[in-house]
């Protein structure tokens, strides 16, 4: 919704370039990539397999602003 709000229309997105997913986790949690899979799958569904699948990193962190669970940073190429 944030992207649509800024661009006015998701059709302006040519492709997803890179995703960084940060997971608020305890030191013993090791499944960060599995948590970020949901974002990757959503982008592939919205933008299609040729434009929505991107390079990706998933990391665990000790805290996030407002104690949120996940923060996603994404880079998009626009038309």
C-alpha positions in Angstrom: 0.0 0.0 0.0 2.9 2.3 0.7 4.3 1.9 -2.8 0.9 2.5 -4.4 0.4 5.6 -2.3 3.7 7.0 -3.5 3.4 6.0 -7.1 -0.3 6.3 -7.6 -0.3 3.1 -9.6 1.6 -0.2 -9.3 1.7 -0.4 -13.1 4.7 2.0 -12.9 6.8 -0.7 -11.4 9.0 -2.4 -14.0 10.5 -4.9 -11.6 11.6 -5.6 -8.0 15.4 -5.3 -7.8 16.3 -6.1 -4.2 14.5 -7.0 -0.9 16.0 -6.8 2.6 13.9 -8.4 5.3 14.7 -7.7 8.9 13.1 -10.1 11.4 12.8 -9.1 15.1 14.0 -12.3 16.7 15.5 -14.0 19.7 19.1 -15.2 19.4 18.1 -18.8 19.1 15.7 -18.2 16.1 17.3 -19.3 12.8 14.4 -19.3 10.3 14.7 -15.7 9.1 14.5 -16.6 5.4 11.2 -18.5 5.9 9.7 -15.4 7.5 10.7 -13.3 4.5 9.4 -15.9 2.0 5.9 -14.3 2.5 7.1 -11.0 1.1 8.9 -12.7 -1.8 5.8 -14.7 -2.7 3.6 -11.6 -2.5 5.8 -9.6 -4.8 6.0 -12.6 -7.3 2.2 -12.8 -7.2 1.6 -9.0 -7.7 4.3 -8.3 -10.3 4.6 -11.8 -11.9 7.5 -14.3 -11.8 9.5 -12.4 -14.4 9.3 -9.0 -12.6 8.5 -9.8 -8.9 11.3 -12.2 -8.0 14.4 -10.3 -6.8 17.7 -10.6 -5.1 17.0 -11.0 -1.4 18.6 -10.9 2.0 17.0 -11.9 5.3 18.5 -11.1 8.7 17.6 -11.4 12.3 17.9 -8.3 14.6 17.5 -7.8 18.3 14.9 -5.1 17.9 13.0 -3.0 15.4 11.3 0.4 15.7 8.0 0.2 17.7 8.9 -3.4 18.5 7.4 -4.4 15.1 8.0 -8.0 14.0 9.3 -7.5 10.4 10.6 -4.6 8.4 11.0 -4.8 4.6 13.2 -2.6 2.6 12.8 -2.9 -1.2 14.3 -1.4 -4.3 12.1 -1.1 -7.4 12.9 -0.2 -11.0 10.2 2.1 -12.4 9.0 2.5 -15.9 
